[in-house]
Amino acid sequence: MLIDSHCHLDFPAFASDLPGVIARAREAGIGGMLTISTRVAKVATYRAIAEAHPEVWFTVGTHPDGAGEEPDTPPETIAALADHPRCVGIGEAGLDYHYPDGAPAAVQEGVLRAHIEASRQAGLPLVIHARDADDHMERVLTEEMVRAPFRAVLHCFSSGARLAAVGVEIGLFVSFSGIVTFRRSHELRDIARSIPRDRILVETDAPFLTPEPHRGRTNEPAYTAHTARSLAATLDLPEEEFAAITTANFFRLFDRAQPGRA
């Protein structure tokens, strides 16, 4: 069994065939999917998907792309909204400086720090989004971990080796998406080799970042198997062993999601 630790089942790409998407995932050996929040205001949508599909859990949080829309949500509010048996995490929140018209860095940082505090209050792990922001992300995470511990995963990892090493050093997990299957992702595969096996997760980030051999199609949770196969080969592990490792890691991090309750 594999777990897709990060997907977006509420996105329009899945609106017309969500039962089919979930059925194809099940047929591909995907035993669970974590659908990730991008706006706190949409929590009812994520909750409804998880309540309708026993294979799905959800999170609550504001993506950095939406930080300008939800700049002031109190940590207490986020933590309260996460008080649901199918809600297993906070986020995704983080820093994304890829697009010049994104929310100001100070706003994104404030939202990220609020989510870190919400993670502490809720006792749930934080899903971290980091893109073109390695130095700033390292500073925020190390400062906050000194202030008080929290659990987290660096999702869809595409940053540099230093941020991966710092993340591991402070206790974070690291998750890899279909990017790791791309022909030119040599450096990312090297980073994957450096991650302790008890800290590695696998995801799709569907409907984005479709892995080989399906690039050009809409990504979906069933394709977790292709990314897992590539990572297993990268780590020189049998596919079954890699699946067992990453599934155990998922349930250890997202410990409200218990095996057998998917």
C-alpha positions in Angstrom: 0.0 0.0 0.0 1.1 3.6 -0.8 -0.3 6.8 0.6 -0.5 10.0 -1.5 0.6 12.4 1.2 -0.4 15.6 -0.7 -3.1 16.2 -3.4 -5.8 18.7 -4.1 -9.0 16.7 -4.7 -11.1 19.9 -4.5 -9.6 21.4 -7.6 -11.7 21.8 -10.8 -9.7 19.2 -12.6 -11.4 16.5 -10.5 -14.9 18.0 -10.2 -16.5 15.9 -12.8 -15.0 12.5 -11.8 -13.9 12.5 -8.2 -15.3 9.0 -7.5 -13.4 7.8 -10.6 -10.2 9.4 -9.4 -10.5 7.8 -6.0 -11.4 4.4 -7.6 -8.4 4.5 -9.9 -6.2 5.3 -7.0 -7.5 2.3 -5.0 -6.9 0.1 -8.1 -3.3 1.3 -8.3 -2.7 0.4 -4.6 -3.1 3.8 -3.1 -4.6 3.1 0.3 -5.1 6.7 1.4 -5.0 10.3 0.1 -4.4 13.5 2.0 -6.3 16.4 0.4 -4.6 19.7 1.2 -6.1 23.0 2.1 -5.2 26.1 0.2 -7.6 28.5 1.9 -9.0 28.4 5.4 -12.3 29.7 4.0 -12.8 26.5 2.1 -12.5 24.1 5.0 -16.1 22.9 4.6 -15.2 21.7 1.1 -12.2 19.7 2.3 -14.2 18.3 5.2 -17.0 17.2 3.0 -14.7 15.3 0.6 -13.1 13.5 3.5 -16.4 12.6 5.1 -17.7 11.3 1.8 -14.6 9.1 1.0 -13.1 6.9 3.7 -9.8 6.9 1.9 -9.3 10.6 2.2 -8.1 12.9 5.1 -7.8 16.7 5.0 -5.8 19.6 6.3 -6.7 23.2 7.2 -4.5 26.2 6.1 -3.6 29.0 3.7 -1.3 28.4 0.8 1.3 31.2 0.4 -0.4 32.1 -2.9 -3.5 33.0 -0.8 -1.6 34.8 2.0 -2.8 38.1 0.8 -6.4 37.0 0.9 -6.1 35.5 4.4 -3.3 37.4 6.1 -4.7 37.6 9.6 -6.3 34.2 10.5 -5.5 33.6 14.2 -3.8 30.4 15.1 -6.6 29.6 17.5 -9.1 29.7 14.6 -7.0 27.4 12.4 -6.5 25.0 15.3 -10.2 25.0 16.2 -11.2 24.2 12.6 -8.8 21.3 12.6 -10.7 19.7 15.5 -12.3 17.0 13.3 -11.4 13.2 13.2 -10.6 13.4 9.5 -8.4 16.5 9.8 -4.8 15.3 10.3 -2.7 18.3 9.6 -2.3 22.1 9.3 -1.4 23.9 6.0 -0.2 24.0 3.5 1.5 27.2 4.4 4.9 28.6 3.6 6.9 30.9 1.4 6.7 31.2 -2.4 8.7 33.9 -4.2 8.5 32.3 -7.6 5.9 34.8 -9.0 6.6 38.6 -8.7 3.0 39.4 -8.0 2.7 37.2 -4.9 1.9 38.4 -1.4 4.7 40.5 0.2 7.4 38.4 2.0 6.4 39.9 5.3 2.8 38.8 4.8 3.8 35.3 3.8 6.1 35.0 6.8 3.4 36.2 9.2 0.9 33.6 7.8 3.6 30.9 8.0 4.4 31.7 11.6 0.7 31.7 12.5 0.3 28.2 11.0 3.3 27.0 12.9 1.6 28.1 16.1 -1.7 26.5 15.0 0.3 23.3 14.5 1.5 23.5 18.0 -1.9 24.3 19.5 -3.7 21.5 17.5 -0.9 19.0 18.1 -1.0 18.3 14.3 1.9 18.4 11.8 2.4 21.3 9.4 2.5 20.9 5.7 5.2 23.4 4.4 5.4 24.9 1.0 8.8 26.3 0.0 9.6 27.7 -3.4 12.5 30.0 -4.3 12.7 30.9 -0.6 15.4 28.7 0.9 17.3 31.2 3.0 14.1 32.8 4.4 12.5 29.5 5.1 15.6 28.2 6.9 15.6 31.2 9.2 11.9 31.0 10.0 11.9 27.3 10.7 15.0 27.3 12.8 13.8 30.3 14.8 10.4 28.7 15.4 11.8 25.4 16.4 14.0 27.1 19.0 10.9 28.9 20.3 8.9 25.7 20.7 8.9 22.4 18.8 6.4 21.4 16.1 6.2 18.6 13.6 6.2 19.3 9.9 6.9 18.0 6.4 8.7 19.9 3.5 6.2 18.9 0.8 7.0 18.6 -2.9 10.6 19.2 -2.2 12.4 21.1 -5.0 14.6 23.3 -2.9 18.4 23.0 -2.4 20.4 20.4 -0.5 21.0 22.8 2.4 17.3 23.3 3.2 16.8 19.6 3.1 19.7 19.0 5.5 18.5 21.7 7.9 15.0 20.3 7.8 16.2 16.8 8.7 18.4 18.3 11.4 15.5 20.0 13.1 13.3 16.9 12.8 11.2 17.5 9.7 10.1 15.0 7.1 10.7 15.5 3.4 8.2 14.6 0.7 8.9 14.1 -3.0 6.5 14.5 -6.0 6.6 13.6 -9.6 9.4 16.1 -10.2 11.8 13.4 -9.0 10.9 11.3 -12.1 11.9 14.0 -14.6 14.9 13.2 -16.7 16.9 16.3 -15.6 16.1 16.0 -11.8 19.6 14.6 -11.0 20.2 17.0 -8.1 16.8 16.2 -6.6 17.4 12.5 -6.8 20.8 13.1 -5.0 18.9 15.0 -2.3 16.4 12.1 -2.0 19.4 9.7 -1.4 20.5 12.0 1.5 17.2 11.9 3.4 17.0 9.3 6.2 14.6 6.6 5.2 12.4 7.2 8.3 11.8 10.8 7.2 10.8 10.3 3.5 7.3 10.6 2.1 5.8 10.4 -1.4 3.1 12.5 -3.0 1.5 13.6 -6.3 0.6 17.3 -5.6 -2.2 16.4 -8.1 -3.5 17.8 -10.4 0.0 19.2 -10.9 3.5 17.8 -11.6 2.5 14.6 -13.4 5.3 12.0 -13.2 6.8 10.1 -16.0 5.6 8.3 -18.0 2.3 10.4 -17.9 3.7 13.9 -18.3 1.2 16.1 -20.2 -1.8 14.5 -18.6 -3.6 15.7 -15.5 -1.9 14.2 -12.4 -4.0 12.2 -10.0 -3.4 10.1 -6.9 -3.1 6.8 -8.8 0.2 8.1 -10.2 1.8 8.1 -6.8 2.9 4.6 -7.8 5.1 6.0 -10.6 6.8 8.4 -8.3 7.3 5.7 -5.7 8.8 3.4 -8.3 11.3 6.0 -9.3 12.2 6.8 -5.7 12.6 3.1 -4.9 15.0 2.8 -7.8 16.9 5.9 -6.7 17.3 4.5 -3.2 18.1 1.0 -4.5 15.1 -0.4 -2.6 12.5 -3.0 -3.6 9.3 -1.3 -4.4 7.4 -3.2 -1.7 9.9 -2.1 0.9 9.8 1.5 -0.2 6.0 1.4 0.0 6.1 0.0 3.5 8.6 2.6 4.6 6.8 5.6 3.3 3.4 4.4 4.5 4.8 3.8 8.0 6.4 7.3 7.9 3.1 8.8 6.9 1.2 7.3 9.8 3.9 8.2 12.2 3.8 11.9 11.1 0.1 12.2 10.5 -0.7 10.2 13.6 -4.4 11.1 13.8 -4.8 9.1 10.5 -4.6 5.6 11.9 -3.8 2.6 9.6 -6.9 0.6 8.9 -9.2 3.6 9.2 -8.7 4.9 5.7 
